[in-house]
Amino acid sequence: MSRIADTDQAYRKIPDPERPHDRLTPMVLLQRIFRFAPSPNGELHLGHAYSAMTNRHLADSCGGKMLLRMEDIDTARCSSAFEDAIKSDLRWIGVSWNDEIRRQSEHFDSYAEALERLRREGFVYPAAMSRREIRETVDKAEAAGKHWQRDPDGQPVYPGVERTWSTPRRKHLIGSARAFNWRLDVGKAMSALSAPVQWAEDGLGPDGETGTIIADPLRWGDVIVARSDVPTSYHLSVVVDDALQGVSDVIRGQDLFHATSIHRLLQELLGLPAPRYRHHALLLAADGRKLSKSNRDMSLHGLRRSGASADSVLNTIRNHPKTASNDPLSGPGQT
């Protein structure tokens, strides 16, 4: 039987008395499962510590589990050395995890299966435009006075040139030596659904969004869900992993709030359960920048070397101006 089809068996459900009328989450797991899922391509920084500690705290507050997952599909940039450093840093700040670590690089077959399902249904198409070609297309259109839609990250949406290609032309691209991506035909996917896509938000979006959120995948255009050489992308692997691991609660930063629209759409297309979502505030550097691995901003490794204690890390997080008063680490646990 399909690995994807088996995911419902991980969800042994009972009614949730706190949400008896919520169509999105009418049931909860007998044991709630959280996860912290860093990419081992650099050192953890203070923002990662905040997310990991929040997941661990909420899991403990409800008698649940917290899983550790390594999102290492970018095998060229990720390494076992960074994974070891992540595990060491988490132990240093007192964050433990349950069960074996899941490494995405070991599960490409699961993502390939999900991709094949999307392909059979006609929800994805091969697209080979390079970044340069995309930029030239957008520049030409805007020079002619046309408005070009930007996604929530501020990038131009994909032109969708190959969306209307014939089957023979698509097969020719797939069989050629040219690299290409598999893009989700978001418009077609949305048209195939019988009801609007939405999710239950227990945290806050960048503009204070909370409660039942109506997803808007069209804002992203036709996103990449896989490449010709790697059968997945962040969007596809994260929804497959969450389902296969029985994740009931996704706790992550507000920078991924809008990406949830794509994740919920993929869950609907693949028949996967919808977790509860809780997006938390992002910790920023002193100059207002988002913390970054590439800049080694407030890295846990650097803090350790400077003589900081794990308790001082927690206090820094609690006192950070971007840590909202309703975040778990600033007060009693909220589940």
N, C-alpha and C positions, 0 to 999 in steps of 0.2 A: 504494500500500500504506500501511497505517496507520503513523503516526510511532511509536506505541507498539509496534506489532508489530515494527518494524524495530530495536528496541533491542538484541536479541541479536546483531545483526551487528556491534555495537561491541565485543563481547566475544570476541576471538580468544583461546582458552584453551589452556593447557598444564597438566599435572598439577602440583600443589604438593607437593613432596617433604616439606615440613614438616608437612603435614596430610593424609597419605594415606588416613586413615580417617574424616575429618571430613565428615559428610554435608552440612553447611551450606556448606562452602567447599572442595569437592573440586578446584576449578580456580582458577587465578589468571590475570589478564590478562598478556599479554606485557609490557606496561608498566603499572605500577600508577598510578592516577590519584587524587589527593587534591583537596580543594577547601576554600576559605575563603569563606563565604557570609554576609557582613554585610548588614544592612538600612541603606540610606542615609537614616536618619531622625534622625541625631544623630552626635556625635563618637565615634570609637573610644576605648575606655579600656584600661587595662592588661590586663584579662581578654581583650579581643579580641586584643591584641598577643600574649599567651601562646598563644592558639589558632592565630593566623596563623603564628607562628614555629614552632610544633610541626608544623603541616601542611607548611610549607616544609622543615623539617629532615628529617622522615620521607620526604618525596618525594625529597630529595637523597640520603638514605641508601640508597635502593633503586633509584636511577636512574629514578625516576618523574617525574610532572608534577604541578604544583599549579595548579588553576584558580581564578580569582576570579569569583564570581557575586554579583550584586546582587539581594537578595531585596526587591524594591520593588513588591509587589502592592498595598501601601497607598499608592496614588498621591497621596493627599491629604497625607500626612506625609513622604513621601520626596522628595528633590530632587537635581538634578544637582550643586548646590553641595556637599551632603554627600558625594556620590559622589566628587567631585574631592578633597575633604578626606581621604576614606578612602584614596584612591590615594596622595596625598601623604604621609600618615602611614605607610603601609606601606613606601613607598620610603625614608622616613627611618629606619625600624628595619631596613632591609636585606632586606625581604621582596619578592621578585619573583614574578610569575605567568606561566604559559604560556598561549598562545592568546588569542583574543578574550574580552572580558568578556561574560558572559551576563546579560542584564537580564530578570527575570521579566515585567516589564510589556510586553515585546515578544513574549511567547510565550503569550498567553492562549488562542490557538487550540489549542495542545497540551494545556493543562489542560482546556479544554472537551471535547476528544475523550476524555480519560480519564474525565471526569465523565459523559459520555454512555454510556460503557461500563458504568459503575457503575449508572447509571439503568436501562439496558436489562435488566440482570441483577436489578433490584429491590433493590439493596443500599443505596440512598439514598432518602430521602423528604423532601418539602418541610415545613418546620416554621417557624411564624411567632410562637411565643411570645416576647414581649419579655423583657428582663432583669428588669423589674419584675414581670411575670406569673410568671416562674420563681421569683423570690424570694418572692412571695406564696404560691405553691403549696407551696414548701418550708417556709415559716414556718407555714402552716396545718397541714401534716402533722406537723411537729415539735411544735407546740403541742398536738396531739392525742396526743402520746406516741409517735409513730412515728419509727423511725430512718431517716435519709436518707443514702444513700451519698455520700461525698465522693471526688473524683478525686485523683490523686497531687499535684495542686497545692493541694488543700484546698477546692476549689469543689464545690458540690452538682452531682451528675450531672443531665443533662437529664431532665425527667419523661417524655418520650417520648409525650406526649398524641396527637400526630398519627400515630404509628407504625401505628395500626390503622385509619386513615381509609380510606374507600372510594376507588376510582379517580376517580369523578366529583367527590368532594369535593376531592381533591388537585388535579385539573385546574382546578377553580374557583379555588383559591388561586393556582395558577401563573398563571392568566389575569387575576387581579385586579391592582389597583394596589398592593396591600399588599406591603411588603418581606418577604422570607422567606429562610431559610437552607436549604441542602441538608445534611441530617444523615446520617451513616453508621449504618445499622442494624447495630450491632456484633454483636448476638446472632445475627441471621440470617446475617451474613457468616461468623462463626465456625462456624456449623452447616454451611455449604457446603464447608468445607475437610475434606480426608480425613486430615490429620495436624495435630498441634499446631504452632503458629507459634513459631519460635525464632530466635535469632541468635547469631553468634559475637562475643563481647565480648573484645577484646584489652586493654581498659583496666580501669577499676573503676567500678562504680555507686556511688551515695551510701552504700550499706551494705557496700561491698566486693565486690559481685557481679562475677564474672568467668567466663570460659569460655563454655560453652553456656548461654544464658539462655532460659528458657521465657517467651514473651511472654504478657501478660495484658491484652489490649485492653479486656476488660469492665470493668476498673477505671475507665476513662474515660467509660463511658456512650456515648451516641450523639453523637460529636463532629461539629463543623461541618467539612465538606469543601469547601463553596463557598457563595456568596451569590447572590441573584437578580440582583444588578448586577455581580458579579465571579465568573467561573466557576472559582474556586479558593479555597483557604485555604493556610496554611503547610503543613499536613500533606500535602495533595494535590500542591502544586507542588514540594515538596522531593523526593518520591519520583520524580516524573516527570522533574525536572531531573537527579537523580543517575543515572537510567537513560539518558536521552538523551545525557548527557555522558560516559557510560562510567565513572562514579566507582566505583572499586574499594574505597576506604577512606574512611570517614566519621569524621573526628576532630573532636570537639566537646565542650562542657562537660557536666558531670554533671547540670545542670539539664534536659537533654534526654534523659537516660537512659530515663526511663519513657515518653516520647513515642515511643521506638523501637518499642514494642509496636504502636502504631497504624500506624507507618510500615511495619513488617514485614507487618501485615495487609493494607494497601493494596497492597504489592508482590505479595503472593500473589494477591489478587483481580485485579490487572491483568496478571499474568504477567511481572512485572519482576524482574531479577536482584537478589539480596541482597548488598549490600556487606559488607565487614568493618567492625565498629564499634569505636571506641576512645574512651571517654568519659574526660575528664581532670578533675582537681580544679578547683574554682572559686576564683579569687582574691577574697578578701573585703576590705572596707574595715577600717580599724583598729577600728571598733566592731562588727565581725562581720557587717555588712550585705553583701549581694551588690552588686557594682559595678553602677552604673546609668547609662545615657546621660542620663536625665532629671536626675540630680543632678550630672552632669559629673564623676563620681568618677574621679580619676586619669586624666583624658583625655590622650591623646597630644599633642593640640594644646596643652593647658595645660602639660604637661611641657616641650614644646619652647619655649614662650614663657618659661618660668621658667629656661631655660638648661641643662636636662638634656641629656645626650648619649644617643645610641642605645645605647651600651655600658652606660650606667647603667640603662637600661630593662631590658636583658637581665639584668643583675646583680640588680636588684630582683625580677624574676620568679624567678630561680634561688634567691634567699634568702628568698622569701616562705614563711611557715610552712605555707600550704596547698599548696605545690608538693611533691607526694609524691616520694620518692626514686626511684621507678621511672618518673617522667616523663622523656621524651627530653631536654629541655633541661637536666636536672640531671645528666646523665651521658652515656655513649656512646649513640648512636642505636640504637633498637630498632625493628625492622620486622617 
